[in-house]
Every structure is written in C-alpha cells, then in structure tokens.
Amino acid sequence: MIEKKWSQYNDGVYQVGNEVFYSKVQALEYSSRTGEQVHYHFFDDVWDSLDWETEPVNSLDELYIQRAQQLRDKYDYLVLTLSGGSDSTNMVKTFLKAGIRPDEVISYGVINKIIGKNSTTNIEITQAASKTVKLLEEASIPWRFLNAWDYIKHINLTDEFYRNVDNRLSPDNLILGPAFANDPNLQTQAERGKKVGVIVGKEKPRLHVVDGYFVGTFLDMNLQSSAYAESRINYVFDKFYSTPSMPEITLKQMHVLIRHFRNNVPNFDKFLTHTGGFDASKYYNIIQDIIYPEWQNKDYFTLGKASSTMLEPKYKFVWDKMPDWDVTKQYKHLLRNLRSSLNEKYIQKDANLPFNQAFKLPGFYNKFYKICKV
C-alpha cells in the first residue's frame, strides 16, 4: 500500500488527487489550483490493522513506561522536552517514576528585553515546569532552558518558509526552529554519529461520537510538530503518545475515556458529537486528568489549549509587543502572499486577530475508526 512509504513522515502527509505532500500549505495551494479534495493520512496502515473494539490489557501507566523504555532503547542520545503542560509533564514524570534516564531535558521559550521569564510566553515553565525540574535535579538528570532568542539571527524568512513549518503558520516555528537546529550540544551529539531523539509530548486522543458510535481519529492541527523543518536535519523529533511504534497507547486512552464519559459526563453524546462547534478546550481540560496519572489540573498552572491556532498566547507577543521587528513585518507580508494563493474555503477567521491581517487554516482529520456503540 502507498501509505507505507508515507510512514517516514513523522507528522503524516496530505494527498490531493495522485499527489502527496508533506506540507499542508503546498497541499492547499495545489487543491486551490486543481479543485481536488485534500485528504490527511497519519500512518493509516497501522491504525487500519488495529482491533479498535478490544481494549489493551495493560494499564496506561504500564504502556507509558513501555514507551519510555522503547525510546531509551531507540536513541543513543535521548532528549525530552518539557513545556510545563500536561502532555510533557506526564511524559517526563513517567521516565522519573520508572527510573529510565534520558540524557537531558530541555524547556524552551523566549527571554529578551521585552519578554521576561514571567511573561505569558514563559509562564508555564516558571510556574508548572519548575515543579518537575526540582524532581529532575533530585534525580541528577540534566535540565536546561533553551532561550530561542539567542538564535534569532538564524531565522531565514523567504517566500518558502510557510511550506516547511507546521500547519498552523504560527510564528513559534520561526523562533523555535533555529534554536533547536543550531543548539551546540544537539549538533555535537549528532556530529559524533549518535542517533539523537528529541521527544515531544504529543498528543491527546480525539474521541468523538458519529452516527451513534464512539470513534477515534487524528487531527492534523495537533500532530504536526511545532519545530521548524530545518531542525529535522540532524536529529529526529519523535512523539511520545500518538505513535505507530506503540499504537496501544492511543487505543487504551480511547477506551479509558469512553468509560469516563459514560459514567461521569452528563449528555456526553451531545458533547462529543463531531461538529464544527465542538468545544475542544473543554474536552482537553476534562481528559488530561483522566489519561495522565502524573498530572492533575489542580496541582499545576496551565494556559490550556489555545483558542487561536496561529497565535497561541505564548507567541502573541510577536504581533502585540514587537510589531516593528523586521521578522514580524516579513511574517505579515508572507501571510498576505499566501492568502492570495488559496481558495477562500481554506481561509478562516482567527479568534485573536483582525481578519484583514491574518487567518487560520482548516483542520483535517484522517479516518474515523469505530470503537463501540454509544
């Protein structure tokens, strides 16, 4: 099957007619020219082969630990990223609990004369990740803060930039990508011939109700890496949760959530019905306490999922506080150029920005997999 050759793309691919694209923007531009539909594929051959009705025997805790060991065995130099959110916190604490040692843990953000350590950009690290950092220090596991501003000179804005960033067109790609790509330690490890894995805490499962069935699916907006494509050159960005290397994690999460919604959430069928008005923020707020044993909302500060896909709160400073920065001006110019190349159906209003200045792209699901009747 053609899907198997797509598996090299860690974030999935887009198919328009007979053409296959890694870049969402290129797929939308091609669709806008040809009128053909866009289809998203995320390791379809793996998920097609699963028995979605049967719940894995192992607990989530056990599966998370198995995944941690799998990653430790896979990479010579293993790096965990810690943002302070629920996904990465549960991931890092799983390694700690199991006694599986990564080579280092990296938190990242932006600190300069305008953006401080307690700004929205860095607040999850300051107030949430700091708790996990203390545990890392007690275990003598190296942790460091990667200040993306130190690598700002490496930003390369051309008319091609949006073809290589993730599907949200967010400026965090412009800022974080060069930081990871040019980090001296990661570069050194790769140059020594080590297989370097940078592990991100992606992603929570998407459970919906469609035609009287619970269904599982994957949304491209959540799965595409935030790292600029340039950073893929020397090392691999790998996902901890949504992975074809251990699909049992996603399957177990789905079954655990089905039990929770049936037993604890009134009118869950209406809430989970797949519509354009689905309240994703409320959904994520509910499920993270259920699927992440090492996380509880009441114990950690979190910004939650962003209402804006293009400018999440952490990186809105580019628009609000640094409008005269050359990169901001170029970024806005490139967005205008992109807008002119897309069919209007692919241009949507962003919650946080004037529609005449910016826009967001629609999300695409892969297949809907029936799990059981509601």
SULWORA-V929424 format. One record per residue. N is the residue number from 0. RES is the residue in one small letter. PHI is phi in radians with two decimals (* if undefined). D_LAST is the distance of its C-alpha to the last C-alpha in whole Angstrom. Layout:
# SULWORA-V929424
[[N,RES,PHI,D_LAST] [N,RES,PHI,D_LAST]]
This chain:
# SULWORA-V929424
[[0,m,*,32] [1,i,-1.12,33] [2,e,-1.01,30] [3,k,-1.12,32] [4,k,-1.28,35] [5,w,-1.34,33] [6,s,-1.09,32] [7,q,-1.17,35] [8,y,-1.57,34] [9,n,-1.09,32] [10,d,-1.83,30] [11,g,1.60,29] [12,v,-2.43,31] [13,y,-2.02,31] [14,q,-2.02,32] [15,v,-2.24,33] [16,g,1.10,35] [17,n,-1.68,36] [18,e,-1.66,37] [19,v,-2.06,35] [20,f,-2.22,36] [21,y,-1.35,35] [22,s,-1.47,36] [23,k,-1.14,33] [24,v,-1.08,36] [25,q,-1.08,38] [26,a,-1.12,35] [27,l,-1.20,35] [28,e,-1.12,39] [29,y,-1.14,39] [30,s,-1.09,36] [31,s,-1.11,38] [32,r,-1.40,41] [33,t,-1.74,39] [34,g,1.43,36] [35,e,-1.42,34] [36,q,-1.32,31] [37,v,-1.71,30] [38,h,-2.19,27] [39,y,-1.74,26] [40,h,-2.19,26] [41,f,-2.26,25] [42,f,0.87,26] [43,d,-0.98,24] [44,d,-1.08,26] [45,v,-1.24,25] [46,w,-1.22,21] [47,d,-1.10,21] [48,s,-1.47,23] [49,l,-1.41,20] [50,d,-1.62,17] [51,w,-1.20,14] [52,e,-1.34,12] [53,t,-1.74,15] [54,e,-1.38,16] [55,p,-1.01,19] [56,v,-1.22,22] [57,n,-1.13,23] [58,s,-1.30,23] [59,l,-1.04,22] [60,d,-0.96,26] [61,e,-1.14,27] [62,l,-1.19,26] [63,y,-1.09,27] [64,i,-1.17,31] [65,q,-1.07,30] [66,r,-1.14,30] [67,a,-1.04,33] [68,q,-1.17,35] [69,q,-1.03,34] [70,l,-1.23,35] [71,r,-1.08,38] [72,d,-1.27,39] [73,k,-1.39,39] [74,y,-1.96,41] [75,d,-1.24,45] [76,y,-2.20,44] [77,l,-1.89,41] [78,v,-2.06,40] [79,l,-1.80,37] [80,t,-1.72,37] [81,l,-2.22,36] [82,s,-1.58,35] [83,g,1.78,34] [84,g,-1.41,31] [85,s,-1.17,28] [86,d,-1.09,27] [87,s,-1.27,31] [88,t,-1.11,32] [89,n,-1.10,29] [90,m,-1.08,31] [91,v,-1.12,34] [92,k,-1.23,34] [93,t,-1.12,32] [94,f,-1.03,35] [95,l,-1.09,37] [96,k,-1.09,35] [97,a,-1.47,36] [98,g,1.26,39] [99,i,-1.73,39] [100,r,-1.70,41] [101,p,-1.31,41] [102,d,-1.33,44] [103,e,-2.89,43] [104,v,-2.15,41] [105,i,-2.12,41] [106,s,-1.84,40] [107,y,-2.45,41] [108,g,-3.08,42] [109,v,-2.34,45] [110,i,-2.27,48] [111,n,-2.59,51] [112,k,-1.18,53] [113,i,-1.75,51] [114,i,-1.84,48] [115,g,-1.73,48] [116,k,-1.19,46] [117,n,-1.76,45] [118,s,-1.28,43] [119,t,-1.00,40] [120,t,-1.03,40] [121,n,-2.03,41] [122,i,-1.16,40] [123,e,-1.14,37] [124,i,-1.24,39] [125,t,-1.12,42] [126,q,-1.75,39] [127,a,-2.00,36] [128,a,-1.10,38] [129,s,-1.02,41] [130,k,-1.17,39] [131,t,-1.26,38] [132,v,-1.04,41] [133,k,-1.07,43] [134,l,-1.15,41] [135,l,-1.13,42] [136,e,-1.11,46] [137,e,-1.11,46] [138,a,-1.60,45] [139,s,1.04,47] [140,i,-1.75,45] [141,p,-1.05,46] [142,w,-2.32,45] [143,r,-2.62,46] [144,f,-1.78,45] [145,l,-1.68,45] [146,n,-1.52,47] [147,a,-1.08,46] [148,w,-1.15,49] [149,d,-1.17,51] [150,y,-2.04,50] [151,i,-1.12,50] [152,k,-1.17,53] [153,h,-1.52,51] [154,i,-1.10,49] [155,n,-2.16,50] [156,l,-1.68,49] [157,t,-2.31,49] [158,d,-1.15,48] [159,e,-1.70,46] [160,f,-1.01,44] [161,y,-1.32,41] [162,r,-1.41,40] [163,n,-1.94,40] [164,v,-1.47,38] [165,d,-1.30,34] [166,n,-1.42,32] [167,r,-1.62,33] [168,l,1.08,36] [169,s,-1.30,37] [170,p,-1.17,40] [171,d,-1.09,39] [172,n,-1.11,39] [173,l,-1.15,43] [174,i,-1.58,44] [175,l,-1.40,42] [176,g,-0.97,42] [177,p,-1.05,46] [178,a,-1.13,46] [179,f,-1.20,44] [180,a,-1.14,46] [181,n,-1.92,49] [182,d,-1.09,49] [183,p,-1.04,52] [184,n,-1.17,50] [185,l,-1.12,47] [186,q,-1.07,50] [187,t,-1.07,52] [188,q,-1.08,50] [189,a,-1.19,49] [190,e,-1.14,52] [191,r,-1.39,53] [192,g,1.57,51] [193,k,-1.39,48] [194,k,-1.45,44] [195,v,-1.72,43] [196,g,-2.05,39] [197,v,-1.83,38] [198,i,-1.74,35] [199,v,-1.90,32] [200,g,-1.46,29] [201,k,-2.00,27] [202,e,-2.67,24] [203,k,-1.15,21] [204,p,-1.30,18] [205,r,-1.88,16] [206,l,-1.88,12] [207,h,-2.34,10] [208,v,-2.01,8] [209,v,-2.37,9] [210,d,0.93,9] [211,g,1.42,6] [212,y,-2.16,5] [213,f,-1.26,6] [214,v,-2.28,10] [215,g,-1.89,13] [216,t,-2.72,16] [217,f,-2.27,20] [218,l,-1.81,21] [219,d,-1.08,25] [220,m,-1.02,26] [221,n,-1.56,25] [222,l,-1.68,26] [223,q,-1.26,30] [224,s,-1.12,33] [225,s,-1.41,35] [226,a,-1.33,38] [227,y,-1.03,40] [228,a,-0.98,41] [229,e,-0.99,44] [230,s,-1.31,43] [231,r,-1.46,41] [232,i,-1.12,45] [233,n,-1.81,46] [234,y,-2.63,43] [235,v,-1.78,39] [236,f,-1.64,36] [237,d,-2.10,33] [238,k,-1.60,30] [239,f,-1.47,29] [240,y,-1.73,25] [241,s,-1.44,24] [242,t,-2.49,26] [243,p,-1.23,26] [244,s,-1.30,29] [245,m,-2.65,26] [246,p,-1.14,23] [247,e,-1.05,21] [248,i,-1.08,21] [249,t,-1.06,19] [250,l,-1.10,17] [251,k,-1.13,17] [252,q,-1.00,17] [253,m,-1.06,13] [254,h,-1.19,12] [255,v,-1.09,14] [256,l,-1.20,13] [257,i,-1.02,9] [258,r,-1.08,11] [259,h,-1.12,13] [260,f,-1.13,10] [261,r,-1.09,8] [262,n,-1.64,12] [263,n,-2.29,14] [264,v,-2.07,13] [265,p,-1.06,13] [266,n,0.95,11] [267,f,-1.05,10] [268,d,-1.13,7] [269,k,-1.22,11] [270,f,-1.09,12] [271,l,-1.56,11] [272,t,-1.06,11] [273,h,-1.32,14] [274,t,-2.45,17] [275,g,-1.14,20] [276,g,-1.67,20] [277,f,-0.98,18] [278,d,-1.49,19] [279,a,-1.15,20] [280,s,-1.09,22] [281,k,-1.13,20] [282,y,-1.02,17] [283,y,-1.13,20] [284,n,-1.12,22] [285,i,-1.27,19] [286,i,-1.37,18] [287,q,-1.14,22] [288,d,-1.23,22] [289,i,-1.51,19] [290,i,-1.71,20] [291,y,-2.06,24] [292,p,-1.04,26] [293,e,-1.66,29] [294,w,-2.46,28] [295,q,-2.40,27] [296,n,-0.92,28] [297,k,-1.18,30] [298,d,-1.69,32] [299,y,-2.35,33] [300,f,-1.42,34] [301,t,-2.58,32] [302,l,-1.38,32] [303,g,1.31,28] [304,k,-1.26,27] [305,a,-1.30,29] [306,s,-1.37,29] [307,s,-1.84,31] [308,t,-1.38,31] [309,m,-1.40,34] [310,l,-2.14,36] [311,e,-1.17,34] [312,p,-0.90,36] [313,k,-1.09,37] [314,y,-2.09,39] [315,k,-1.26,40] [316,f,-1.04,43] [317,v,-1.01,44] [318,w,-1.46,44] [319,d,-1.49,45] [320,k,-1.83,48] [321,m,-2.31,49] [322,p,-1.17,49] [323,d,-1.65,53] [324,w,-1.13,52] [325,d,-0.98,53] [326,v,-1.12,49] [327,t,-1.07,48] [328,k,-1.10,50] [329,q,-1.13,49] [330,y,-1.03,46] [331,k,-1.12,46] [332,h,-1.11,48] [333,l,-1.17,46] [334,l,-1.13,43] [335,r,-1.12,45] [336,n,-1.12,46] [337,l,-1.10,42] [338,r,-0.98,41] [339,s,-1.23,44] [340,s,-1.72,42] [341,l,-1.94,39] [342,n,-1.10,37] [343,e,-1.01,36] [344,k,-1.19,33] [345,y,-1.69,33] [346,i,-1.95,34] [347,q,-2.09,32] [348,k,-1.23,33] [349,d,-1.59,33] [350,a,-1.08,32] [351,n,-1.85,36] [352,l,-2.36,38] [353,p,-1.08,40] [354,f,-1.14,39] [355,n,-1.38,43] [356,q,-1.92,43] [357,a,-2.63,40] [358,f,-2.73,36] [359,k,-2.17,33] [360,l,-1.71,31] [361,p,-1.24,28] [362,g,-1.53,25] [363,f,-2.26,24] [364,y,-1.67,21] [365,n,-1.47,21] [366,k,-1.34,19] [367,f,-1.80,15] [368,y,-1.79,14] [369,k,-1.18,10] [370,i,-1.87,9] [371,c,-2.91,6] [372,k,-1.24,4] [373,v,-1.17,0]]
